[in-house]
Every structure is written in structure tokens, then in C-alpha cells.
Amino acid sequence: MSELLLEREQVVPCGKEEAFGFFSDAYNLELITPPFLRFKILDVRPAPLCQAALIDYRLVLHGLPIRWRTRIESWEPPHSFVDVQLKGPYALWHHTHTFESVDEGTLIRDRVRYRLPLGTLGRLVAGRLVEHELRRIFDYRRDATAGILGHAPETADAKTEA
């Protein structure tokens, strides 16, 4: 079962502490998730986020309701945090968020390692569709983040690798 990788970078014209602060409020995820997913945070324990915090949410994907739970595996304000799926649609979901000060503001990086359920069969049947959907979701996320935190030139487009 091979791992897939989605990486994104963008620069926002604000300080690292402000950018990290925005992403460390789990409820802001609702603001940067495309409406077609009907994404809703159900619970955050404890709030505010910290190491080992649990986030429960629901969404609708292709008409199917999905419950998802993530745990904050690593918490290093204002530099990075990692969330991992405990329950949800993926066999693996490991999302690293990093924040780096640059001349233009803050470079935000997302690195998502994921694996589809059902191993090779899952990848053959749904791999391209999932890759397309994740790009679409992260495009929306990039644009929404730019609208909320201010706009600066993008530094890189999406990369998805096998």
C-alpha cells in the first residue's frame, strides 16, 4: 500500500504568530473548507488546541456523510503542528502544518501524507478522483486563507506524488 503526498505552500502578509494563531483555532477550519463539503466542527477537546487535542467533525463527500476524528500529534507554536486521522475515510492521514517567517510575511506549508483504504484496489479505483478532490479542496483553502489573512504572491502550486 503506497503512500501519496500532497504539498502546498503560500505566503500571507502577516506575522508567523498571527498565521499560526488562525490555524490553531479548529473552528477556523470551517471558514477555509469548501461549502460543497458541508463541513462542521462537532467538538474540540480540549480547546484551545494543544498536544493530544481531539477534533471531531463531519462532512459530506459525494453525498455520503462522513465522521472524522483527528488528534494533534505534535504542537510547536508558532512553528508547526501535526494532525493525524484517528477515524475517517483514509487508511492514513498525516497533515503537517509549518509556519516560517519570510520577508513578505509568513510562508505556510501543508504536507499531507495519505493512503486510501483497500490498498492497491482503492488506489486503482479512486486514486485519481481523490487526488483531484484534494487539489480542489486545497485550492479553496489557499484562496480562503489569502482572503482572510491578506494576499501575497503564491510560492508554489500543488504537488501530488506517489
Order of alpha helices (4+ residues) and beta strands (2+ residues): beta-alpha-beta-beta-beta-beta-beta-beta-alpha-beta
